[in-house]
Amino acid sequence: MRVDPKKLSEISRKTVEAAASERAEAASITAGQPAAAAQPDQVALSQSAADIQRARQALAAAPEVRQEKVAEAKRKLAGGAVEIDAEEIARKIVDGGV
């Protein structure tokens, strides 16, 4: 394949001109709107995202262990008010329900 030097210099000149034109265009856009460039980035959440964020905050604020429930369960177990079905527990463990 033969490369024509005249065509090569023409392609190079057009490439350089196009790049210079793009730089000048970008500079004029930036110079024409300095206030927009100085504004900080902003994020707007959808309503569902805001709801999820509130739910996560509420969950984080809730205690991990509800001591009143634990105390009630201990009282019931100690008083014999709760029957434990070992077979049912084993079945749920095997089935993946626990």
A tleap script that builds the chain and sets N, CA, C and O, in Angstrom:
source leaprc.protein.ff14SB
mol = sequence {
  NMET ARG VAL ASP PRO LYS LYS LEU SER GLU
  ILE SER ARG LYS THR VAL GLU ALA ALA ALA
  SER GLU ARG ALA GLU ALA ALA SER ILE THR
  ALA GLY GLN PRO ALA ALA ALA ALA GLN PRO
  ASP GLN VAL ALA LEU SER GLN SER ALA ALA
  ASP ILE GLN ARG ALA ARG GLN ALA LEU ALA
  ALA ALA PRO GLU VAL ARG GLN GLU LYS VAL
  ALA GLU ALA LYS ARG LYS LEU ALA GLY GLY
  ALA VAL GLU ILE ASP ALA GLU GLU ILE ALA
  ARG LYS ILE VAL ASP GLY GLY CVAL
}
set mol.1.N position { 0.838 -1.165 0.000 }
set mol.1.CA position { 0.000 0.000 0.000 }
set mol.1.C position { 0.889 1.236 0.000 }
set mol.1.O position { 1.859 1.329 0.752 }
set mol.2.N position { 0.538 2.162 -0.847 }
set mol.2.CA position { 1.350 3.370 -0.992 }
set mol.2.C position { 0.611 4.555 -0.369 }
set mol.2.O position { -0.584 4.740 -0.601 }
set mol.3.N position { 1.320 5.345 0.411 }
set mol.3.CA position { 0.751 6.521 1.063 }
set mol.3.C position { 1.187 7.753 0.290 }
set mol.3.O position { 2.377 7.974 0.065 }
set mol.4.N position { 0.204 8.554 -0.113 }
set mol.4.CA position { 0.492 9.784 -0.852 }
set mol.4.C position { 0.841 10.878 0.151 }
set mol.4.O position { 0.000 11.216 0.984 }
set mol.5.N position { 2.030 11.439 0.109 }
set mol.5.CA position { 2.433 12.467 1.071 }
set mol.5.C position { 1.520 13.695 1.065 }
set mol.5.O position { 1.305 14.310 2.110 }
set mol.6.N position { 0.983 14.057 -0.104 }
set mol.6.CA position { 0.099 15.219 -0.179 }
set mol.6.C position { -1.187 14.965 0.620 }
set mol.6.O position { -1.654 15.836 1.354 }
set mol.7.N position { -1.743 13.778 0.469 }
set mol.7.CA position { -2.966 13.423 1.202 }
set mol.7.C position { -2.697 13.349 2.695 }
set mol.7.O position { -3.518 13.783 3.503 }
set mol.8.N position { -1.550 12.801 3.060 }
set mol.8.CA position { -1.190 12.664 4.463 }
set mol.8.C position { -1.071 14.030 5.130 }
set mol.8.O position { -1.561 14.211 6.245 }
set mol.9.N position { -0.429 14.996 4.471 }
set mol.9.CA position { -0.299 16.326 5.067 }
set mol.9.C position { -1.660 17.016 5.154 }
set mol.9.O position { -1.910 17.765 6.098 }
set mol.10.N position { -2.545 16.773 4.178 }
set mol.10.CA position { -3.890 17.366 4.210 }
set mol.10.C position { -4.702 16.788 5.378 }
set mol.10.O position { -5.407 17.524 6.068 }
set mol.11.N position { -4.603 15.481 5.595 }
set mol.11.CA position { -5.305 14.836 6.705 }
set mol.11.C position { -4.773 15.371 8.030 }
set mol.11.O position { -5.551 15.653 8.942 }
set mol.12.N position { -3.465 15.513 8.143 }
set mol.12.CA position { -2.858 16.032 9.368 }
set mol.12.C position { -3.315 17.457 9.643 }
set mol.12.O position { -3.635 17.798 10.781 }
set mol.13.N position { -3.348 18.291 8.610 }
set mol.13.CA position { -3.765 19.683 8.764 }
set mol.13.C position { -5.216 19.756 9.211 }
set mol.13.O position { -5.539 20.541 10.103 }
set mol.14.N position { -6.102 18.961 8.617 }
set mol.14.CA position { -7.510 18.962 8.995 }
set mol.14.C position { -7.703 18.467 10.424 }
set mol.14.O position { -8.558 18.980 11.147 }
set mol.15.N position { -6.927 17.488 10.834 }
set mol.15.CA position { -7.012 16.972 12.198 }
set mol.15.C position { -6.601 18.035 13.200 }
set mol.15.O position { -7.262 18.211 14.223 }
set mol.16.N position { -5.520 18.743 12.917 }
set mol.16.CA position { -5.046 19.801 13.807 }
set mol.16.C position { -6.066 20.930 13.865 }
set mol.16.O position { -6.332 21.464 14.942 }
set mol.17.N position { -6.643 21.303 12.721 }
set mol.17.CA position { -7.646 22.375 12.693 }
set mol.17.C position { -8.891 21.976 13.490 }
set mol.17.O position { -9.452 22.791 14.222 }
set mol.18.N position { -9.312 20.735 13.344 }
set mol.18.CA position { -10.499 20.266 14.068 }
set mol.18.C position { -10.254 20.277 15.574 }
set mol.18.O position { -11.133 20.670 16.341 }
set mol.19.N position { -9.091 19.856 15.995 }
set mol.19.CA position { -8.763 19.847 17.420 }
set mol.19.C position { -8.721 21.266 17.974 }
set mol.19.O position { -9.217 21.522 19.071 }
set mol.20.N position { -8.128 22.191 17.216 }
set mol.20.CA position { -8.057 23.586 17.651 }
set mol.20.C position { -9.453 24.188 17.727 }
set mol.20.O position { -9.750 24.957 18.640 }
set mol.21.N position { -10.296 23.847 16.786 }
set mol.21.CA position { -11.675 24.337 16.788 }
set mol.21.C position { -12.440 23.817 18.000 }
set mol.21.O position { -13.179 24.570 18.633 }
set mol.22.N position { -12.271 22.545 18.326 }
set mol.22.CA position { -12.941 21.962 19.498 }
set mol.22.C position { -12.466 22.624 20.788 }
set mol.22.O position { -13.270 22.895 21.681 }
set mol.23.N position { -11.158 22.886 20.890 }
set mol.23.CA position { -10.625 23.543 22.087 }
set mol.23.C position { -11.178 24.955 22.217 }
set mol.23.O position { -11.534 25.383 23.315 }
set mol.24.N position { -11.254 25.675 21.112 }
set mol.24.CA position { -11.776 27.042 21.144 }
set mol.24.C position { -13.251 27.041 21.512 }
set mol.24.O position { -13.703 27.900 22.269 }
set mol.25.N position { -13.995 26.093 20.988 }
set mol.25.CA position { -15.420 25.984 21.292 }
set mol.25.C position { -15.631 25.664 22.773 }
set mol.25.O position { -16.495 26.259 23.417 }
set mol.26.N position { -14.860 24.744 23.308 }
set mol.26.CA position { -14.975 24.380 24.721 }
set mol.26.C position { -14.598 25.555 25.610 }
set mol.26.O position { -15.235 25.770 26.642 }
set mol.27.N position { -13.594 26.308 25.243 }
set mol.27.CA position { -13.169 27.465 26.028 }
set mol.27.C position { -14.237 28.542 26.021 }
set mol.27.O position { -14.465 29.183 27.047 }
set mol.28.N position { -14.899 28.758 24.889 }
set mol.28.CA position { -15.934 29.790 24.826 }
set mol.28.C position { -17.152 29.388 25.643 }
set mol.28.O position { -17.794 30.246 26.249 }
set mol.29.N position { -17.482 28.112 25.672 }
set mol.29.CA position { -18.611 27.634 26.481 }
set mol.29.C position { -18.288 27.815 27.959 }
set mol.29.O position { -19.122 28.301 28.723 }
set mol.30.N position { -17.093 27.431 28.359 }
set mol.30.CA position { -16.684 27.558 29.754 }
set mol.30.C position { -16.597 29.028 30.162 }
set mol.30.O position { -17.025 29.382 31.261 }
set mol.31.N position { -16.059 29.878 29.313 }
set mol.31.CA position { -15.916 31.293 29.626 }
set mol.31.C position { -17.276 31.975 29.695 }
set mol.31.O position { -17.453 32.925 30.458 }
set mol.32.N position { -18.216 31.512 28.924 }
set mol.32.CA position { -19.541 32.129 28.897 }
set mol.32.C position { -20.405 31.776 30.086 }
set mol.32.O position { -21.400 32.456 30.334 }
set mol.33.N position { -20.060 30.723 30.843 }
set mol.33.CA position { -20.880 30.284 31.963 }
set mol.33.C position { -20.034 29.957 33.190 }
set mol.33.O position { -20.001 28.803 33.616 }
set mol.34.N position { -19.355 30.937 33.765 }
set mol.34.CA position { -18.512 30.618 34.919 }
set mol.34.C position { -19.311 30.279 36.170 }
set mol.34.O position { -18.836 29.518 37.013 }
set mol.35.N position { -20.528 30.833 36.310 }
set mol.35.CA position { -21.319 30.577 37.515 }
set mol.35.C position { -21.753 29.121 37.598 }
set mol.35.O position { -21.781 28.552 38.689 }
set mol.36.N position { -22.088 28.509 36.479 }
set mol.36.CA position { -22.539 27.117 36.482 }
set mol.36.C position { -21.410 26.176 36.899 }
set mol.36.O position { -21.656 25.168 37.562 }
set mol.37.N position { -20.199 26.492 36.523 }
set mol.37.CA position { -19.070 25.636 36.868 }
set mol.37.C position { -18.736 25.731 38.356 }
set mol.37.O position { -18.180 24.790 38.923 }
set mol.38.N position { -19.069 26.862 38.999 }
set mol.38.CA position { -18.735 27.057 40.397 }
set mol.38.C position { -19.744 26.404 41.343 }
set mol.38.O position { -19.459 26.268 42.532 }
set mol.39.N position { -20.909 25.999 40.850 }
set mol.39.CA position { -21.923 25.392 41.707 }
set mol.39.C position { -21.502 23.985 42.108 }
set mol.39.O position { -20.931 23.250 41.302 }
set mol.40.N position { -21.789 23.605 43.374 }
set mol.40.CA position { -21.443 22.252 43.816 }
set mol.40.C position { -22.388 21.221 43.201 }
set mol.40.O position { -23.486 21.552 42.753 }
set mol.41.N position { -21.945 19.982 43.189 }
set mol.41.CA position { -22.785 18.901 42.682 }
set mol.41.C position { -23.969 18.693 43.598 }
set mol.41.O position { -23.872 18.912 44.806 }
set mol.42.N position { -25.095 18.268 43.030 }
set mol.42.CA position { -26.298 18.018 43.811 }
set mol.42.C position { -26.866 16.660 43.436 }
set mol.42.O position { -26.697 16.184 42.313 }
set mol.43.N position { -27.546 16.044 44.403 }
set mol.43.CA position { -28.189 14.755 44.176 }
set mol.43.C position { -29.627 14.871 44.636 }
set mol.43.O position { -29.892 15.399 45.715 }
set mol.44.N position { -30.557 14.383 43.832 }
set mol.44.CA position { -31.970 14.360 44.214 }
set mol.44.C position { -32.420 12.906 44.270 }
set mol.44.O position { -32.266 12.162 43.301 }
set mol.45.N position { -32.978 12.506 45.415 }
set mol.45.CA position { -33.427 11.129 45.594 }
set mol.45.C position { -34.897 10.999 45.213 }
set mol.45.O position { -35.681 11.926 45.419 }
set mol.46.N position { -35.262 9.868 44.668 }
set mol.46.CA position { -36.667 9.604 44.395 }
set mol.46.C position { -37.391 9.379 45.715 }
set mol.46.O position { -36.748 9.201 46.750 }
set mol.47.N position { -38.709 9.386 45.693 }
set mol.47.CA position { -39.486 9.196 46.912 }
set mol.47.C position { -39.206 7.824 47.530 }
set mol.47.O position { -39.076 7.710 48.749 }
set mol.48.N position { -39.114 6.790 46.703 }
set mol.48.CA position { -38.857 5.452 47.243 }
set mol.48.C position { -37.458 5.375 47.850 }
set mol.48.O position { -37.275 4.721 48.876 }
set mol.49.N position { -36.476 6.022 47.246 }
set mol.49.CA position { -35.123 6.031 47.813 }
set mol.49.C position { -35.111 6.778 49.144 }
set mol.49.O position { -34.424 6.362 50.077 }
set mol.50.N position { -35.860 7.872 49.243 }
set mol.50.CA position { -35.944 8.617 50.500 }
set mol.50.C position { -36.625 7.776 51.572 }
set mol.50.O position { -36.216 7.810 52.733 }
set mol.51.N position { -37.670 7.014 51.197 }
set mol.51.CA position { -38.347 6.127 52.150 }
set mol.51.C position { -37.398 5.046 52.660 }
set mol.51.O position { -37.377 4.741 53.852 }
set mol.52.N position { -36.622 4.477 51.759 }
set mol.52.CA position { -35.656 3.438 52.142 }
set mol.52.C position { -34.605 4.017 53.088 }
set mol.52.O position { -34.207 3.374 54.059 }
set mol.53.N position { -34.164 5.228 52.795 }
set mol.53.CA position { -33.168 5.862 53.655 }
set mol.53.C position { -33.736 6.097 55.057 }
set mol.53.O position { -33.045 5.858 56.047 }
set mol.54.N position { -34.986 6.563 55.154 }
set mol.54.CA position { -35.614 6.765 56.464 }
set mol.54.C position { -35.770 5.437 57.207 }
set mol.54.O position { -35.560 5.370 58.418 }
set mol.55.N position { -36.139 4.384 56.477 }
set mol.55.CA position { -36.296 3.069 57.111 }
set mol.55.C position { -34.963 2.557 57.643 }
set mol.55.O position { -34.909 1.988 58.733 }
set mol.56.N position { -33.907 2.751 56.898 }
set mol.56.CA position { -32.576 2.329 57.358 }
set mol.56.C position { -32.155 3.101 58.607 }
set mol.56.O position { -31.573 2.532 59.530 }
set mol.57.N position { -32.452 4.394 58.629 }
set mol.57.CA position { -32.110 5.192 59.803 }
set mol.57.C position { -32.897 4.723 61.024 }
set mol.57.O position { -32.346 4.639 62.121 }
set mol.58.N position { -34.192 4.413 60.839 }
set mol.58.CA position { -35.015 3.933 61.948 }
set mol.58.C position { -34.506 2.589 62.448 }
set mol.58.O position { -34.470 2.342 63.654 }
set mol.59.N position { -34.113 1.719 61.519 }
set mol.59.CA position { -33.584 0.412 61.890 }
set mol.59.C position { -32.271 0.546 62.659 }
set mol.59.O position { -32.031 -0.176 63.627 }
set mol.60.N position { -31.432 1.473 62.222 }
set mol.60.CA position { -30.153 1.684 62.904 }
set mol.60.C position { -30.369 2.238 64.308 }
set mol.60.O position { -29.575 1.963 65.208 }
set mol.61.N position { -31.427 3.010 64.504 }
set mol.61.CA position { -31.699 3.601 65.813 }
set mol.61.C position { -32.346 2.607 66.773 }
set mol.61.O position { -32.279 2.786 67.989 }
set mol.62.N position { -32.973 1.559 66.236 }
set mol.62.CA position { -33.652 0.570 67.085 }
set mol.62.C position { -32.617 -0.319 67.780 }
set mol.62.O position { -31.569 -0.621 67.210 }
set mol.63.N position { -32.917 -0.735 69.009 }
set mol.63.CA position { -31.973 -1.629 69.696 }
set mol.63.C position { -31.916 -2.988 69.005 }
set mol.63.O position { -32.910 -3.454 68.447 }
set mol.64.N position { -30.762 -3.609 69.046 }
set mol.64.CA position { -30.586 -4.897 68.380 }
set mol.64.C position { -31.360 -6.004 69.098 }
set mol.64.O position { -31.902 -6.907 68.459 }
set mol.65.N position { -31.407 -5.930 70.410 }
set mol.65.CA position { -32.118 -6.932 71.210 }
set mol.65.C position { -33.185 -6.214 72.020 }
set mol.65.O position { -32.887 -5.275 72.758 }
set mol.66.N position { -34.422 -6.657 71.882 }
set mol.66.CA position { -35.510 -6.061 72.662 }
set mol.66.C position { -35.588 -6.798 74.001 }
set mol.66.O position { -36.153 -7.887 74.096 }
set mol.67.N position { -35.015 -6.185 75.019 }
set mol.67.CA position { -34.867 -6.816 76.323 }
set mol.67.C position { -36.201 -7.220 76.941 }
set mol.67.O position { -36.269 -8.234 77.637 }
set mol.68.N position { -37.272 -6.447 76.702 }
set mol.68.CA position { -38.573 -6.805 77.277 }
set mol.68.C position { -39.097 -8.122 76.704 }
set mol.68.O position { -39.726 -8.904 77.418 }
set mol.69.N position { -38.838 -8.368 75.415 }
set mol.69.CA position { -39.247 -9.648 74.796 }
set mol.69.C position { -38.426 -10.809 75.354 }
set mol.69.O position { -38.958 -11.893 75.596 }
set mol.70.N position { -37.147 -10.581 75.554 }
set mol.70.CA position { -36.274 -11.621 76.096 }
set mol.70.C position { -36.708 -11.970 77.517 }
set mol.70.O position { -36.790 -13.145 77.875 }
set mol.71.N position { -36.985 -10.948 78.324 }
set mol.71.CA position { -37.408 -11.181 79.711 }
set mol.71.C position { -38.732 -11.946 79.757 }
set mol.71.O position { -38.903 -12.841 80.585 }
set mol.72.N position { -39.664 -11.597 78.873 }
set mol.72.CA position { -40.962 -12.292 78.819 }
set mol.72.C position { -40.782 -13.763 78.442 }
set mol.72.O position { -41.405 -14.640 79.039 }
set mol.73.N position { -39.936 -14.027 77.458 }
set mol.73.CA position { -39.685 -15.407 77.037 }
set mol.73.C position { -39.034 -16.213 78.168 }
set mol.73.O position { -39.379 -17.376 78.379 }
set mol.74.N position { -38.111 -15.608 78.880 }
set mol.74.CA position { -37.462 -16.297 80.005 }
set mol.74.C position { -38.486 -16.633 81.094 }
set mol.74.O position { -38.470 -17.728 81.655 }
set mol.75.N position { -39.373 -15.682 81.384 }
set mol.75.CA position { -40.405 -15.909 82.394 }
set mol.75.C position { -41.314 -17.075 81.997 }
set mol.75.O position { -41.632 -17.932 82.821 }
set mol.76.N position { -41.729 -17.096 80.723 }
set mol.76.CA position { -42.613 -18.163 80.240 }
set mol.76.C position { -41.903 -19.522 80.297 }
set mol.76.O position { -42.500 -20.515 80.712 }
set mol.77.N position { -40.650 -19.566 79.888 }
set mol.77.CA position { -39.894 -20.821 79.923 }
set mol.77.C position { -39.697 -21.310 81.351 }
set mol.77.O position { -39.848 -22.497 81.639 }
set mol.78.N position { -39.361 -20.395 82.230 }
set mol.78.CA position { -39.131 -20.770 83.624 }
set mol.78.C position { -40.421 -21.228 84.301 }
set mol.78.O position { -40.388 -22.111 85.160 }
set mol.79.N position { -41.542 -20.646 83.929 }
set mol.79.CA position { -42.821 -21.006 84.529 }
set mol.79.C position { -43.470 -22.216 83.894 }
set mol.79.O position { -44.504 -22.678 84.376 }
set mol.80.N position { -42.897 -22.739 82.834 }
set mol.80.CA position { -43.446 -23.913 82.169 }
set mol.80.C position { -44.623 -23.597 81.268 }
set mol.80.O position { -45.356 -24.507 80.878 }
set mol.81.N position { -44.823 -22.338 80.926 }
set mol.81.CA position { -45.949 -21.942 80.077 }
set mol.81.C position { -45.695 -22.232 78.601 }
set mol.81.O position { -46.606 -22.110 77.782 }
set mol.82.N position { -44.491 -22.609 78.262 }
set mol.82.CA position { -44.139 -22.860 76.870 }
set mol.82.C position { -43.716 -24.318 76.722 }
set mol.82.O position { -42.855 -24.809 77.452 }
set mol.83.N position { -44.338 -24.997 75.763 }
set mol.83.CA position { -43.921 -26.364 75.458 }
set mol.83.C position { -42.993 -26.331 74.261 }
set mol.83.O position { -43.281 -25.674 73.261 }
set mol.84.N position { -41.892 -27.032 74.361 }
set mol.84.CA position { -40.919 -27.069 73.277 }
set mol.84.C position { -41.058 -28.401 72.561 }
set mol.84.O position { -40.903 -29.465 73.161 }
set mol.85.N position { -41.352 -28.327 71.270 }
set mol.85.CA position { -41.492 -29.520 70.438 }
set mol.85.C position { -40.181 -29.717 69.685 }
set mol.85.O position { -39.936 -29.075 68.664 }
set mol.86.N position { -39.345 -30.608 70.201 }
set mol.86.CA position { -38.020 -30.837 69.615 }
set mol.86.C position { -38.114 -31.338 68.185 }
set mol.86.O position { -37.292 -30.960 67.350 }
set mol.87.N position { -39.098 -32.182 67.878 }
set mol.87.CA position { -39.253 -32.684 66.513 }
set mol.87.C position { -39.607 -31.573 65.542 }
set mol.87.O position { -39.090 -31.538 64.425 }
set mol.88.N position { -40.484 -30.664 65.955 }
set mol.88.CA position { -40.857 -29.531 65.101 }
set mol.88.C position { -39.658 -28.629 64.831 }
set mol.88.O position { -39.460 -28.164 63.708 }
set mol.89.N position { -38.866 -28.389 65.862 }
set mol.89.CA position { -37.659 -27.571 65.697 }
set mol.89.C position { -36.686 -28.259 64.744 }
set mol.89.O position { -36.125 -27.610 63.862 }
set mol.90.N position { -36.482 -29.551 64.910 }
set mol.90.CA position { -35.563 -30.295 64.034 }
set mol.90.C position { -36.058 -30.269 62.597 }
set mol.90.O position { -35.268 -30.096 61.668 }
set mol.91.N position { -37.381 -30.441 62.408 }
set mol.91.CA position { -37.955 -30.437 61.056 }
set mol.91.C position { -37.722 -29.057 60.382 }
set mol.91.O position { -37.354 -28.988 59.209 }
set mol.92.N position { -37.942 -27.983 61.134 }
set mol.92.CA position { -37.730 -26.644 60.573 }
set mol.92.C position { -36.265 -26.395 60.248 }
set mol.92.O position { -35.952 -25.742 59.253 }
set mol.93.N position { -35.366 -26.910 61.082 }
set mol.93.CA position { -33.938 -26.754 60.806 }
set mol.93.C position { -33.576 -27.485 59.514 }
set mol.93.O position { -32.861 -26.946 58.670 }
set mol.94.N position { -34.066 -28.698 59.364 }
set mol.94.CA position { -33.764 -29.495 58.167 }
set mol.94.C position { -34.369 -28.852 56.917 }
set mol.94.O position { -33.744 -28.823 55.857 }
set mol.95.N position { -35.593 -28.337 57.058 }
set mol.95.CA position { -36.271 -27.705 55.908 }
set mol.95.C position { -35.739 -26.319 55.612 }
set mol.95.O position { -36.098 -25.731 54.591 }
set mol.96.N position { -34.892 -25.780 56.476 }
set mol.96.CA position { -34.340 -24.448 56.259 }
set mol.96.C position { -35.249 -23.348 56.747 }
set mol.96.O position { -35.062 -22.186 56.385 }
set mol.97.N position { -36.237 -23.691 57.567 }
set mol.97.CA position { -37.163 -22.687 58.068 }
set mol.97.C position { -36.683 -21.956 59.300 }
set mol.97.O position { -37.354 -21.035 59.766 }
set mol.98.N position { -35.545 -22.337 59.838 }
set mol.98.CA position { -35.032 -21.669 61.045 }
set mol.98.C position { -33.703 -21.039 60.719 }
set mol.98.O position { -33.084 -20.420 61.585 }
savepdb mol mol.pdb
quit
